[in-house]
Amino acid sequence: MSKSYPIPSDDLLQEQLTTLQYQVTQRSATERPFENEYHDNKEQGIYVDIVSGEPLFSSSAKYDSGTGWPSFHTPLVADNLVEKLDFKMILPRKEIRSKQANSHLGHVFKDGPQPGGLRYCMNSAALRFIPKEQMKVEGYGIFLKDVD
């Protein structure tokens, strides 16, 4: 999907986002496990980048990984994700950022469910959830088929 998503200025982001949302998306912070908005969300819908609105994950790909963060086995639009090596821990990890907004979203690990075996462990603070019944109104109707 080659749609363009507007990226607000840094000043506007600081006004629009909470401190935690700004720290996570713009400064690569990590929110606390189990104390975040979407780790146990079971509603149908999609998750988009809180900065740009880029569609990222569907509730159909969400599962309980037991980690305390929202986890997904497959991206909704893989082209909207960028992997970068992160050396902030002892061993390198694969950081996940949104393609257009360059928002820090979380990390991907190879301990997820089959068939792919991946766990996209995301920060709720980097996401905005759009319930299935609001998707068409908000311009994401094309993804209704991806939400069960």
C-alpha positions in Angstrom: 0.0 0.0 0.0 1.6 3.2 -1.1 -0.6 5.7 0.7 1.1 8.7 2.2 0.5 9.5 5.9 1.1 13.0 7.3 3.8 13.4 9.9 3.2 16.2 12.4 6.1 18.5 13.3 8.0 17.7 16.5 6.4 20.7 18.3 2.9 19.5 17.3 3.8 15.9 18.4 4.8 17.2 21.8 1.4 18.9 22.1 -0.7 16.1 20.7 1.0 13.1 22.4 1.2 12.2 26.1 4.7 12.3 27.6 4.8 8.5 27.4 3.6 8.4 23.8 6.2 10.9 22.8 9.0 9.2 24.8 8.2 5.8 23.2 7.7 6.9 19.6 10.3 9.6 19.4 13.0 8.6 22.0 12.7 4.8 21.7 11.5 4.3 25.3 9.6 1.2 26.5 6.4 1.3 28.5 5.9 -0.9 31.6 4.5 -4.4 30.9 1.0 -5.1 32.0 0.4 -1.4 32.7 -0.4 -0.3 29.2 -3.6 0.2 27.3 -3.7 -2.6 24.8 -1.9 -5.6 26.3 -5.2 -7.3 27.1 -7.5 -5.6 24.5 -9.7 -8.3 22.9 -11.8 -6.0 20.6 -11.9 -6.5 16.9 -10.2 -3.8 14.9 -6.8 -2.6 13.7 -3.8 -0.9 15.3 -2.2 2.1 13.6 0.8 4.2 14.3 -0.3 6.9 16.8 1.9 9.5 15.0 1.0 8.9 11.3 -2.0 6.6 11.2 -0.1 4.0 9.2 -1.9 0.7 9.5 0.3 -1.8 11.3 -1.5 -4.8 12.9 -5.0 -6.5 13.0 -6.7 -7.8 16.1 -6.8 -11.1 14.1 -3.0 -11.4 14.5 -3.0 -10.4 18.2 -2.3 -13.1 20.8 -1.5 -13.3 24.5 2.3 -13.8 24.7 2.3 -13.4 28.5 4.8 -10.6 28.3 2.5 -7.8 29.3 2.8 -5.9 25.9 0.5 -6.3 22.9 1.9 -9.0 20.7 1.2 -9.9 17.1 2.3 -12.8 14.9 1.9 -11.1 11.6 1.8 -7.4 10.5 -1.2 -6.1 8.7 0.9 -4.2 6.2 4.5 -5.5 6.3 5.7 -2.6 4.1 4.7 -0.1 6.9 7.3 -1.7 9.2 11.1 -1.2 9.2 13.5 -3.4 11.1 16.7 -2.0 12.6 19.3 -3.6 14.8 19.1 -2.4 18.4 22.2 -2.7 20.6 20.7 -1.3 23.8 20.7 -4.7 25.5 23.5 -7.2 25.9 22.5 -9.0 22.7 21.3 -7.2 19.6 17.6 -7.1 19.0 15.5 -6.2 16.0 13.7 -3.0 16.6 10.5 -2.3 14.7 9.8 1.3 13.5 7.0 2.6 11.3 8.1 3.3 7.8 6.8 6.8 7.1 6.8 8.3 10.6 9.9 6.5 11.9 8.1 5.9 15.2 9.7 3.4 17.6 7.0 0.7 18.0 8.8 -2.2 19.7 10.8 -5.3 18.8 10.3 -8.5 17.0 11.5 -11.9 18.4 11.7 -15.4 17.0 9.6 -17.0 19.9 6.2 -16.5 18.5 3.5 -19.0 17.4 3.8 -21.1 14.2 3.7 -21.0 11.3 5.9 -17.9 11.2 7.3 -18.1 14.7 7.6 -14.4 15.1 6.4 -12.2 18.0 6.0 -8.5 17.3 6.1 -7.1 20.8 4.7 -3.6 20.6 4.3 -0.6 22.9 0.6 0.4 23.4 1.9 4.0 23.6 3.0 3.8 20.0 -0.4 2.5 18.8 -3.9 3.8 18.3 -6.7 1.2 18.2 -9.5 1.6 15.7 -12.5 -0.6 16.5 -14.0 -2.6 13.6 -17.1 -0.5 13.6 -15.1 2.7 13.1 -12.7 1.5 10.5 -14.7 2.5 7.4 -15.5 5.9 8.8 -11.8 6.5 9.6 -10.7 5.5 6.1 -9.5 1.9 6.9 -12.4 0.1 5.3 -10.1 -1.8 3.0 -8.9 -3.8 6.0 -12.3 -5.0 7.2 -11.6 -8.3 5.5 -8.5 -8.7 7.7 -10.4 -8.4 11.0 -12.4 -11.4 12.3 
